[in-house]
Amino acid sequence: MLHLLKEPVPQIPLPEKFTYPFHYTPHPLCVEAAEEVKAYIAKQEEWKEELASGKMFGVLIVQTSQSPIDIGYLAAFSGNLAGKNLHPFFVPPIYDLLQPDGFFRVEEEQISAINSRITALEHTERYLELNNQLKAETKQACQELASAKAELKEAKENRELRRRSDEQLSEEEQAALIRESQFQKAEFKRLERAWKQQIETLETELSKYRTEISALKKERKTRSAALQQKLFEQFRMLNAKGEVNDLCSIFERTVHKTPPSGAGECALPKLLQYAFLHQLKPLAMAEFWWGDSPKNEIRTHGYYYPSCKGKCEPILQHMLQGLEVDANPLSENIHKDTDIEIVFEDEWLVVINKPPGMLSVPGKEDQIDSVYQRLREQYPLATGPMIVHRLDMATSGLLLIAKSKEVHQELQAQFENRSIKKRYVALLDGKVSRVGKSGKIELPICPNPLDRPRQMVSEVYGKPAVTEYRILETSAERTRIAFYPLTGRTHQLRVHAAHSQGLACPIVGDELYGRRADRLYLHAEFLEFRHPVHKHLVCVQKEADF
């Protein structure tokens, strides 16, 4: 499983620390290794169809303990490939749940048998007939009872009308009205009881099927949970210190407490596990995508991607212990000596030009440097400056800040009713293939629950997101574009640019949805809003420095 690089690379220095897997530029040795893996994959004709739909692969540069100067690489794929976990050239899984005689396959067959029994019962001719009959008769009962109730009400109103209009009703006539009322009520009760009995008869027969189906579903749920628990216990993850922890213990410390499906089956945990088992020292890693992008997520063939947060972050926090790991680049305060540029200011509000790489507001990490923090120091007001809207950390450009609560509320209302106009400029990594120089993108967006902060397109869970655009300039490899967002979803412009149903061209420097560069080439260059105090129209512009 250990591969030596085919091309000699003595001129490439070894990395001083292991790659920080959630934010990195691939080391040149990883790039060399990845190119060899790509060449190997391209030759595998039997995988072509499956790989066309996309899969994540990973490489790990390692150093042998026998000879410090000997380095090589390991390769892995996420999940399984062609229905198998074991393939030459790639490291094995941490636990092979596909082994034919293993407990997972045996129990999976039992659960599949339960599924078949449930399906058979749910498609029994008599069960379907009873269900349809119950629906039809319940509907008919409701209609007839509603009609009978309306007739009761109308008859009662007519009797009341007779009593009021004819003051000289005889005792016999009054008694007749009472008997009429009693008879009609009794008839309604008889109708109600008849329908109730008819429906109960159907439900009694149906309950025999439902009880059996419910019992099978309960058994399936219990067995599935037990199988998942037992499976996670088989994933005994090593770290560089030689310590072992199973997935259940690792995820016990997370918010959700239980591992998500597929945990431990991604490329990097497989690579690290194999290296630790065979006394190989991990030096650097990289993961790349092969094939088409999934429908909801954004992946580009051949691009490198950070490890996923939901499945891999807790695992890697354990597995990387004992290794010297690069610091998270996002935790570095790159703007400690940068002055914030004020573009517009009066006694009620201020508009600044946020530099790329600075947070709008303090984040969850230890990064205290943010626009909010800087302005708190600059404007020691009782309420403090209030950020009206936000820009991504990587995005530069105009940011609107209120100096009082009242001004903040007024400006936020303008954002909510979409009366504030915004324009962004960006460089796209490629040439837009959409017809025409302008257009509109409407793709609903929501967070990817297993890989935050990445967003995904989802017709089911996504919130409406609308972006208008105008192409400003094109070349063979780049597109300069203006974006006019009509909604303000997280990563909206980045997703709409990169997604295959959007422009299919990620923004240059977008490491989440494209590939990393010296910065994200996205800049908020124009704001137009109604002044919250004197109501004049205010237009502020700051052109991008790229």
GUTI-855662 format. One line per field, with one value per residue (C-alpha): residue number from 1; x, y, z; chain; residue in one letter. Coordinates in Angstrom, 3 decimals. Each point is the difference from the previous one (the first is absolute). Last residue first. Layout:
! residues N
seq = (NUM  ...)
x = (X  ...)
y = (Y  ...)
z = (Z  ...)
mol = (A  ...)
type = (A  ...)
This chain:
! residues 546
seq = (546  545  544  543  542  541  540  539  538  537  536  535  534  533  532  531  530  529  528  527  526  525  524  523  522  521  520  519  518  517  516  515  514  513  512  511  510  509  508  507  506  505  504  503  502  501  500  499  498  497  496  495  494  493  492  491  490  489  488  487  486  485  484  483  482  481  480  479  478  477  476  475  474  473  472  471  470  469  468  467  466  465  464  463  462  461  460  459  458  457  456  455  454  453  452  451  450  449  448  447  446  445  444  443  442  441  440  439  438  437  436  435  434  433  432  431  430  429  428  427  426  425  424  423  422  421  420  419  418  417  416  415  414  413  412  411  410  409  408  407  406  405  404  403  402  401  400  399  398  397  396  395  394  393  392  391  390  389  388  387  386  385  384  383  382  381  380  379  378  377  376  375  374  373  372  371  370  369  368  367  366  365  364  363  362  361  360  359  358  357  356  355  354  353  352  351  350  349  348  347  346  345  344  343  342  341  340  339  338  337  336  335  334  333  332  331  330  329  328  327  326  325  324  323  322  321  320  319  318  317  316  315  314  313  312  311  310  309  308  307  306  305  304  303  302  301  300  299  298  297  296  295  294  293  292  291  290  289  288  287  286  285  284  283  282  281  280  279  278  277  276  275  274  273  272  271  270  269  268  267  266  265  264  263  262  261  260  259  258  257  256  255  254  253  252  251  250  249  248  247  246  245  244  243  242  241  240  239  238  237  236  235  234  233  232  231  230  229  228  227  226  225  224  223  222  221  220  219  218  217  216  215  214  213  212  211  210  209  208  207  206  205  204  203  202  201  200  199  198  197  196  195  194  193  192  191  190  189  188  187  186  185  184  183  182  181  180  179  178  177  176  175  174  173  172  171  170  169  168  167  166  165  164  163  162  161  160  159  158  157  156  155  154  153  152  151  150  149  148  147  146  145  144  143  142  141  140  139  138  137  136  135  134  133  132  131  130  129  128  127  126  125  124  123  122  121  120  119  118  117  116  115  114  113  112  111  110  109  108  107  106  105  104  103  102  101  100  99  98  97  96  95  94  93  92  91  90  89  88  87  86  85  84  83  82  81  80  79  78  77  76  75  74  73  72  71  70  69  68  67  66  65  64  63  62  61  60  59  58  57  56  55  54  53  52  51  50  49  48  47  46  45  44  43  42  41  40  39  38  37  36  35  34  33  32  31  30  29  28  27  26  25  24  23  22  21  20  19  18  17  16  15  14  13  12  11  10  9  8  7  6  5  4  3  2  1)
x = (-8.296  -0.112  -3.803  -1.851  -1.527  -3.448  -2.534  -3.415  -2.257  -3.598  -1.280  -2.292  1.398  0.220  0.096  1.866  -1.572  2.430  2.375  3.102  2.780  3.312  -0.533  3.104  0.561  3.388  0.563  3.690  3.483  -1.629  -1.938  -2.159  -3.725  -2.977  1.606  3.415  -1.473  3.132  -1.463  -3.783  -1.383  -1.210  -3.023  -2.131  -2.977  -1.357  3.529  0.561  3.080  -1.360  -3.310  1.855  2.539  -2.653  -2.260  2.740  -2.511  -3.311  -0.640  -2.749  -0.192  3.732  1.309  3.247  2.439  2.346  3.582  0.430  3.330  1.785  -0.448  -0.871  -3.214  -1.175  -2.977  -2.488  -3.195  -1.682  -3.302  -0.056  -2.964  0.022  -3.155  0.665  1.176  -1.492  -1.884  1.332  3.504  3.210  2.789  1.963  3.456  0.603  -0.611  0.509  -2.474  -3.014  0.623  -1.610  -2.947  -0.397  -2.808  1.283  -1.357  2.621  -0.840  1.471  2.559  2.488  -1.874  0.087  1.475  3.455  1.830  3.748  2.209  1.013  -2.297  1.215  -2.495  -1.805  -2.790  -2.933  -2.544  -3.308  -1.887  -3.784  -0.029  -2.810  2.297  3.014  -2.028  -1.288  3.607  0.752  -2.863  0.841  3.683  -0.887  -2.180  2.633  2.700  3.290  -0.947  2.536  -0.089  2.711  1.503  2.635  2.004  -1.167  2.072  -1.634  -3.417  -1.759  -2.571  -2.994  -0.957  3.033  -0.776  2.480  -0.158  -3.135  1.754  2.420  3.744  0.437  3.557  0.418  -3.448  0.785  2.974  -1.939  -2.927  2.312  1.620  3.053  -1.070  1.001  0.025  -2.455  -3.770  0.019  0.037  -1.973  0.831  3.007  3.183  1.605  -0.805  0.074  -3.281  -0.509  -2.011  -3.391  -0.910  -3.278  -1.842  2.466  1.312  2.411  0.957  2.964  1.740  3.064  0.822  3.662  2.014  2.742  -1.866  -1.435  1.451  -1.277  0.671  -2.928  -1.121  3.326  -0.784  3.412  2.041  0.056  2.804  -1.252  -0.692  -3.739  -1.010  -2.290  -2.131  -0.796  -0.180  -2.982  -1.890  0.593  -0.700  -3.742  -1.497  3.026  0.917  3.681  1.127  -0.314  2.377  -1.404  0.343  -3.666  -1.937  -2.255  -3.009  -2.699  -3.648  0.130  3.413  2.825  1.341  3.161  3.063  0.310  3.276  1.354  3.453  2.303  3.452  2.793  -1.522  2.693  -0.363  0.024  -2.274  -3.107  0.496  0.204  -3.038  -2.107  1.145  -1.021  -3.400  -0.728  0.943  -2.167  -3.398  -1.460  0.358  -3.485  -2.283  -3.213  0.466  1.682  -2.127  0.325  -1.699  1.855  3.354  1.893  -1.740  1.231  3.475  -1.251  -2.515  2.574  2.459  3.125  3.554  3.192  3.281  1.181  -0.396  -3.694  -1.921  -3.725  -1.891  -2.868  -1.495  -2.042  -1.691  -1.264  -1.423  -1.912  -1.255  -1.133  -1.800  -1.754  -0.963  -1.275  -2.196  -1.342  -0.725  -1.751  -2.161  -0.773  -0.964  -2.280  -1.636  -0.614  -1.566  -2.195  -0.967  -1.096  -2.171  -1.108  -1.534  -2.638  -0.912  0.135  -2.544  -2.422  0.578  -0.990  -3.335  -0.730  0.704  -2.104  -2.967  0.446  -0.035  -3.086  -1.809  1.023  -1.312  -3.301  -0.283  0.565  -2.657  -2.484  0.565  -0.464  -3.177  -1.364  0.639  -1.752  -2.945  -0.231  -0.226  -2.740  -1.958  0.422  -1.433  2.195  -1.540  3.258  0.533  2.998  2.411  -0.858  -0.077  3.466  1.405  -1.315  1.549  3.376  -0.076  -0.783  2.966  2.372  -1.081  0.354  3.555  0.805  -1.316  2.219  3.074  -0.791  -0.346  3.254  2.046  -1.313  0.815  3.598  0.399  -1.561  2.466  3.080  -0.999  -0.722  3.386  1.805  -2.047  0.766  3.720  0.082  -2.076  2.374  3.130  2.398  0.724  0.405  2.544  1.939  0.186  1.134  2.655  1.265  0.245  2.072  2.250  0.505  1.062  2.308  1.567  0.585  2.101  1.765  0.900  1.012  2.670  -0.319  -0.073  2.470  -1.790  0.440  3.728  1.271  2.699  -0.323  2.880  2.677  -0.225  2.269  -1.862  -3.672  -1.878  -3.152  -2.252  -3.254  1.819  1.759  -0.850  -0.181  2.732  2.986  3.573  3.623  3.263  3.169  3.728  3.032  3.373  2.492  -0.806  0.741  -1.506  -2.781  -1.500  -1.182  -3.535  -1.838  -3.727  -2.275  -3.785  -2.886  -3.548  -2.515  -2.155  -2.830  2.528  1.810  -2.742  0.023  3.773  0.706  0.461  2.281  2.624  2.665  -1.229  0.265  3.733  0.698  -2.006  2.027  3.256  -1.241  -1.002  3.507  1.632  -2.562  0.598  3.756  -0.691  -1.930  -3.706  -1.182  -1.918  -3.067  -1.807  2.844  2.706  2.862  2.741  2.952  3.420  -0.978  2.799  1.945  -0.583  3.313  0.436  -3.162  0.760  -2.959  -1.625  -0.868  0.320  -3.250  -0.856  -3.037)
y = (43.622  2.986  -0.029  3.269  1.782  1.506  1.630  1.269  1.726  0.941  2.722  -1.037  2.557  -2.569  -3.605  0.972  -1.985  -2.572  -0.668  -2.121  -0.786  -1.897  -3.191  -1.938  -3.635  -1.312  -2.263  0.341  -1.323  -2.916  -3.094  -2.084  -0.162  -0.421  0.206  1.255  3.005  1.716  0.830  -0.122  -3.316  -0.361  -2.257  3.153  -1.367  -3.486  -1.464  1.909  2.237  3.522  -0.539  -1.604  2.828  2.675  -1.506  -0.851  0.630  1.213  3.710  0.342  2.211  -0.380  2.178  -1.596  1.618  -2.244  -0.303  -3.372  -1.834  -2.739  0.785  3.622  1.722  3.460  1.599  -2.877  1.189  -1.847  -0.321  -2.164  -1.639  -2.299  -1.671  -2.074  -3.584  -3.023  -1.799  1.597  -0.289  1.728  -0.385  2.218  -0.690  1.328  -2.774  -3.468  -2.550  2.325  1.682  3.380  1.043  1.575  0.315  0.634  2.919  1.467  3.014  1.240  2.148  -0.187  -2.641  -3.783  -1.761  -1.522  2.223  -0.081  -1.284  0.730  2.951  3.459  1.913  3.328  0.553  2.378  0.761  1.877  0.543  -0.203  -3.731  0.164  -1.685  2.112  3.215  -1.251  -0.578  3.635  1.271  -2.334  0.997  3.703  -0.460  -2.058  2.599  0.403  -2.213  -1.913  -0.772  -2.171  0.707  -2.351  -3.154  -3.608  -2.694  0.557  -0.084  3.384  0.987  2.330  2.887  -0.247  2.056  2.500  0.060  0.635  2.389  1.154  -0.719  0.533  -0.949  -2.869  -1.412  0.609  -2.360  -2.723  0.193  -0.109  -3.099  -1.003  -2.335  -3.138  -2.700  -2.038  0.404  3.236  3.705  2.163  1.065  -2.308  1.050  -2.054  2.427  3.645  1.648  3.401  1.968  1.738  2.052  1.058  2.658  2.900  -0.299  -2.375  -1.346  -2.004  -0.734  -2.199  -2.385  0.248  -3.170  -0.859  -2.907  -0.942  -3.503  -1.152  -3.702  -2.218  -0.409  -1.606  -2.865  -0.853  -2.667  -3.321  -1.543  -3.550  -1.680  0.624  -0.051  -3.022  1.499  3.394  -1.913  -2.053  3.023  1.941  -2.886  -0.641  3.474  2.101  -1.392  -0.036  2.929  -0.269  -0.290  0.400  -2.757  -0.039  2.799  -0.534  2.035  -1.779  -0.529  -2.010  -1.568  1.400  -2.145  -2.050  -0.112  2.225  0.589  -0.506  1.077  -1.117  0.714  -1.603  -3.135  -2.234  -3.654  -2.533  -2.467  0.340  3.781  0.409  -2.234  1.951  3.345  -1.006  -1.393  3.139  2.121  -1.783  0.047  -3.195  0.855  1.510  -1.353  0.642  2.714  -0.856  0.449  2.699  2.714  2.837  -1.787  -1.645  -3.355  0.181  -1.338  -2.633  -1.413  0.145  -2.226  1.372  -1.339  1.726  -0.696  3.590  0.671  -0.893  -3.220  -0.363  -3.094  -0.179  -3.307  1.832  1.991  -3.247  -1.245  3.263  -0.049  -3.598  0.768  2.984  -2.057  -2.877  2.302  1.858  -3.220  -1.511  3.114  -0.129  -3.695  0.705  2.893  -2.190  -2.746  2.471  1.700  -3.251  -1.058  3.612  -0.026  -2.551  2.023  3.247  -1.313  -1.083  3.287  1.909  -1.854  0.342  3.732  0.451  -1.740  1.827  3.429  -0.906  -1.205  3.200  2.133  -1.908  0.536  3.730  0.130  -1.905  2.187  3.212  -1.291  -1.124  3.485  1.654  -2.361  0.854  3.678  -0.743  -2.031  2.733  2.476  2.611  3.478  2.037  -0.914  1.879  -0.731  -3.689  -0.493  1.617  -2.178  -3.069  1.191  0.627  -3.520  -1.488  1.925  -1.186  -3.590  0.242  1.356  -2.898  -2.487  1.556  -0.084  -3.595  -0.966  1.737  -1.324  -3.526  0.181  1.036  -2.743  -2.439  0.880  0.011  -3.282  -1.637  1.068  -1.365  -3.207  -0.616  0.661  -2.475  -2.563  0.136  -0.300  2.794  1.243  -3.606  -0.809  3.207  -0.727  -3.579  1.215  2.551  -2.741  -2.098  3.006  0.284  -3.647  0.501  3.011  -2.207  -2.429  2.772  1.879  -3.102  -0.876  -3.024  1.942  2.773  3.263  1.664  0.062  1.869  2.662  -0.337  -1.359  2.240  0.489  -1.414  -3.344  0.269  -0.975  1.877  -1.452  0.926  1.610  2.359  0.412  3.040  2.592  -1.022  -0.637  0.496  -0.359  1.863  -0.360  1.278  -1.560  2.466  -1.019  -3.649  -2.746  2.147  0.620  3.510  0.660  2.236  -0.693  0.072  0.261  -0.768  1.382  -1.497  1.188  -1.183  -0.720  -2.250  -2.601  -0.092  0.006  -2.645  -2.957  2.084  0.558  1.953  3.428  -1.124  -0.709  3.381  1.722  -1.844  1.138  3.597  -0.216  -1.097  2.945  2.408  -1.488  0.549  3.621  0.516  0.555  3.440  -0.411  0.674  -2.887  -2.545  2.033  -1.698  -1.616  2.161  0.838  -1.198  -1.753  2.150  -0.574  -0.038  -3.719  -0.738  -3.081  -0.904  -3.371  0.843  -3.062  -1.759  -1.661  -2.280)
z = (-7.936  2.370  -0.044  -0.484  2.966  -0.544  2.313  -1.088  2.576  -0.856  2.325  2.852  2.535  2.800  -1.305  -3.205  -2.841  -1.361  -2.898  0.502  -2.516  -0.132  1.994  -1.104  -0.978  -1.112  2.978  0.893  -0.850  -1.805  1.099  -2.251  -0.615  2.342  3.441  -1.164  -1.769  -1.332  -3.408  0.184  -1.167  -3.616  -0.572  -0.457  1.936  -0.633  0.239  3.239  0.215  -0.564  1.802  2.919  0.377  -0.475  2.666  2.521  2.849  -1.408  -0.651  -2.588  -3.105  -0.618  -2.878  -1.235  -2.422  -1.974  -1.170  -1.680  -0.144  -1.953  -3.696  0.704  0.949  1.089  1.742  0.231  1.709  2.861  1.855  3.106  1.737  3.027  1.320  3.137  -0.472  1.746  -2.793  -3.214  1.416  -1.100  2.527  2.375  1.408  3.532  0.924  -1.461  1.320  0.357  -3.386  0.682  -2.212  -3.439  -2.563  -3.577  -2.038  -2.324  -2.198  -3.257  -1.770  -2.864  -1.924  -0.217  3.008  -0.623  2.476  -0.642  2.789  3.595  0.588  1.009  2.109  0.341  2.468  -0.266  2.685  -0.032  3.264  -0.499  0.691  2.595  2.523  -0.914  0.390  3.363  1.064  -0.789  2.181  2.868  -0.029  -0.095  3.099  1.813  -0.552  -1.878  -2.936  -2.085  -3.740  -1.550  -3.405  -1.332  0.464  0.126  1.775  3.413  -1.615  0.018  2.567  0.395  2.312  2.316  3.115  1.452  3.809  2.059  2.397  -2.688  0.132  -3.773  -1.005  2.443  -0.733  -3.684  0.111  1.817  -2.451  -3.008  1.431  2.002  2.819  -1.848  2.669  -2.049  0.228  -1.974  0.888  -2.500  -3.583  -0.043  -1.775  -2.781  -2.825  1.134  0.980  -1.666  2.535  -0.033  3.083  1.566  2.010  0.470  -3.571  -1.679  -3.417  -1.303  3.306  -0.573  2.834  0.966  -0.479  2.511  1.647  -3.390  -0.443  3.383  -0.417  1.030  -3.614  -0.871  2.420  1.367  -1.755  1.842  2.059  0.436  3.356  -0.187  -3.670  0.399  2.805  -1.540  -3.269  1.157  1.377  -3.265  -2.387  -0.162  0.445  -0.995  -3.411  -0.922  -2.160  -3.786  -2.959  -3.523  -2.630  -1.021  1.677  3.014  1.055  1.978  -0.893  -3.241  0.603  -2.167  -2.817  0.295  2.274  3.063  1.839  3.520  1.161  2.786  1.422  2.069  1.548  1.598  -0.932  2.832  -1.827  2.190  0.269  -3.786  -0.614  2.501  -1.462  -3.512  1.004  2.090  -3.066  -2.594  1.687  1.473  3.690  0.227  -2.751  1.910  2.600  3.315  3.148  2.681  -2.124  1.729  -0.082  2.878  -0.488  -3.603  0.853  2.468  -2.499  -2.796  1.827  1.674  -0.116  1.149  -1.806  0.433  -3.734  0.209  -0.458  -0.713  1.033  -2.480  1.200  2.681  -2.755  -1.520  3.289  0.458  -3.594  0.384  3.277  -1.583  -3.064  2.163  2.086  -3.054  -1.884  3.030  0.317  -3.714  0.286  2.973  -1.870  -3.071  2.149  1.851  -3.238  -1.658  2.921  0.430  -3.491  1.029  3.071  -1.989  -2.528  2.743  1.827  -3.171  -0.306  3.721  -0.050  -3.136  1.578  3.317  -1.719  -2.055  3.148  1.838  -2.890  0.024  3.775  -0.440  -2.737  2.146  3.065  -2.001  -1.683  3.363  1.427  -2.983  0.398  3.708  -0.896  -2.514  2.615  2.600  -2.455  -1.659  0.612  -0.216  -3.619  -1.424  2.844  0.365  -3.755  -0.376  2.762  -1.804  -3.291  1.731  1.465  -3.420  -1.542  2.736  -0.351  -3.797  0.426  2.332  -2.550  -2.723  2.265  0.934  -3.668  -1.034  2.912  -0.541  -3.733  0.751  2.595  -2.483  -2.757  2.225  1.672  -3.363  -1.374  3.052  -0.012  -3.692  0.520  2.903  -1.962  -2.985  2.142  -0.953  3.526  1.161  -2.733  0.661  3.724  -0.674  -2.429  2.510  2.644  -2.430  -0.615  3.768  0.137  -2.998  1.731  3.060  -2.027  -1.948  3.175  1.963  -2.547  -2.273  -3.274  0.938  -0.889  3.405  -0.507  3.062  -0.239  -3.751  -2.076  -1.555  -3.767  -2.720  -0.124  0.908  3.157  1.016  -2.671  -1.756  -2.922  2.437  3.658  2.246  -0.546  -2.114  1.120  -1.042  1.906  -0.843  0.022  1.815  0.557  1.516  3.592  -0.722  2.139  1.497  -3.426  -0.816  -1.176  -2.487  0.286  -3.043  -0.147  -2.318  -0.011  -2.420  -2.913  -2.260  -2.763  2.476  -0.264  -3.810  -0.299  2.642  -2.395  -2.251  2.700  -1.920  1.146  3.633  -0.335  -1.645  2.745  2.653  -1.629  -0.141  3.664  0.968  -1.781  1.517  3.433  -0.433  -1.009  3.286  -0.578  1.193  3.233  2.113  1.683  -0.100  1.789  -1.831  2.077  0.985  -1.471  -3.476  -1.890  -2.442  -3.744  -1.898  0.641  -2.017  -2.083  -2.219  0.635  3.612  2.191  0.793  3.322  -0.313)
mol = (A  A  A  A  A  A  A  A  A  A  A  A  A  A  A  A  A  A  A  A  A  A  A  A  A  A  A  A  A  A  A  A  A  A  A  A  A  A  A  A  A  A  A  A  A  A  A  A  A  A  A  A  A  A  A  A  A  A  A  A  A  A  A  A  A  A  A  A  A  A  A  A  A  A  A  A  A  A  A  A  A  A  A  A  A  A  A  A  A  A  A  A  A  A  A  A  A  A  A  A  A  A  A  A  A  A  A  A  A  A  A  A  A  A  A  A  A  A  A  A  A  A  A  A  A  A  A  A  A  A  A  A  A  A  A  A  A  A  A  A  A  A  A  A  A  A  A  A  A  A  A  A  A  A  A  A  A  A  A  A  A  A  A  A  A  A  A  A  A  A  A  A  A  A  A  A  A  A  A  A  A  A  A  A  A  A  A  A  A  A  A  A  A  A  A  A  A  A  A  A  A  A  A  A  A  A  A  A  A  A  A  A  A  A  A  A  A  A  A  A  A  A  A  A  A  A  A  A  A  A  A  A  A  A  A  A  A  A  A  A  A  A  A  A  A  A  A  A  A  A  A  A  A  A  A  A  A  A  A  A  A  A  A  A  A  A  A  A  A  A  A  A  A  A  A  A  A  A  A  A  A  A  A  A  A  A  A  A  A  A  A  A  A  A  A  A  A  A  A  A  A  A  A  A  A  A  A  A  A  A  A  A  A  A  A  A  A  A  A  A  A  A  A  A  A  A  A  A  A  A  A  A  A  A  A  A  A  A  A  A  A  A  A  A  A  A  A  A  A  A  A  A  A  A  A  A  A  A  A  A  A  A  A  A  A  A  A  A  A  A  A  A  A  A  A  A  A  A  A  A  A  A  A  A  A  A  A  A  A  A  A  A  A  A  A  A  A  A  A  A  A  A  A  A  A  A  A  A  A  A  A  A  A  A  A  A  A  A  A  A  A  A  A  A  A  A  A  A  A  A  A  A  A  A  A  A  A  A  A  A  A  A  A  A  A  A  A  A  A  A  A  A  A  A  A  A  A  A  A  A  A  A  A  A  A  A  A  A  A  A  A  A  A  A  A  A  A  A  A  A  A  A  A  A  A  A  A  A  A  A  A  A  A  A  A  A  A  A  A  A  A  A  A  A  A  A  A  A  A  A  A  A  A  A  A  A  A  A  A  A  A  A  A  A  A  A  A  A  A  A  A  A  A  A  A  A  A  A  A  A  A  A  A  A  A  A)
type = (F  D  A  E  K  Q  V  C  V  L  H  K  H  V  P  H  R  F  E  L  F  E  A  H  L  Y  L  R  D  A  R  R  G  Y  L  E  D  G  V  I  P  C  A  L  G  Q  S  H  A  A  H  V  R  L  Q  H  T  R  G  T  L  P  Y  F  A  I  R  T  R  E  A  S  T  E  L  I  R  Y  E  T  V  A  P  K  G  Y  V  E  S  V  M  Q  R  P  R  D  L  P  N  P  C  I  P  L  E  I  K  G  S  K  G  V  R  S  V  K  G  D  L  L  A  V  Y  R  K  K  I  S  R  N  E  F  Q  A  Q  L  E  Q  H  V  E  K  S  K  A  I  L  L  L  G  S  T  A  M  D  L  R  H  V  I  M  P  G  T  A  L  P  Y  Q  E  R  L  R  Q  Y  V  S  D  I  Q  D  E  K  G  P  V  S  L  M  G  P  P  K  N  I  V  V  L  W  E  D  E  F  V  I  E  I  D  T  D  K  H  I  N  E  S  L  P  N  A  D  V  E  L  G  Q  L  M  H  Q  L  I  P  E  C  K  G  K  C  S  P  Y  Y  Y  G  H  T  R  I  E  N  K  P  S  D  G  W  W  F  E  A  M  A  L  P  K  L  Q  H  L  F  A  Y  Q  L  L  K  P  L  A  C  E  G  A  G  S  P  P  T  K  H  V  T  R  E  F  I  S  C  L  D  N  V  E  G  K  A  N  L  M  R  F  Q  E  F  L  K  Q  Q  L  A  A  S  R  T  K  R  E  K  K  L  A  S  I  E  T  R  Y  K  S  L  E  T  E  L  T  E  I  Q  Q  K  W  A  R  E  L  R  K  F  E  A  K  Q  F  Q  S  E  R  I  L  A  A  Q  E  E  E  S  L  Q  E  D  S  R  R  R  L  E  R  N  E  K  A  E  K  L  E  A  K  A  S  A  L  E  Q  C  A  Q  K  T  E  A  K  L  Q  N  N  L  E  L  Y  R  E  T  H  E  L  A  T  I  R  S  N  I  A  S  I  Q  E  E  E  V  R  F  F  G  D  P  Q  L  L  D  Y  I  P  P  V  F  F  P  H  L  N  K  G  A  L  N  G  S  F  A  A  L  Y  G  I  D  I  P  S  Q  S  T  Q  V  I  L  V  G  F  M  K  G  S  A  L  E  E  K  W  E  E  Q  K  A  I  Y  A  K  V  E  E  A  A  E  V  C  L  P  H  P  T  Y  H  F  P  Y  T  F  K  E  P  L  P  I  Q  P  V  P  E  K  L  L  H  L  M)
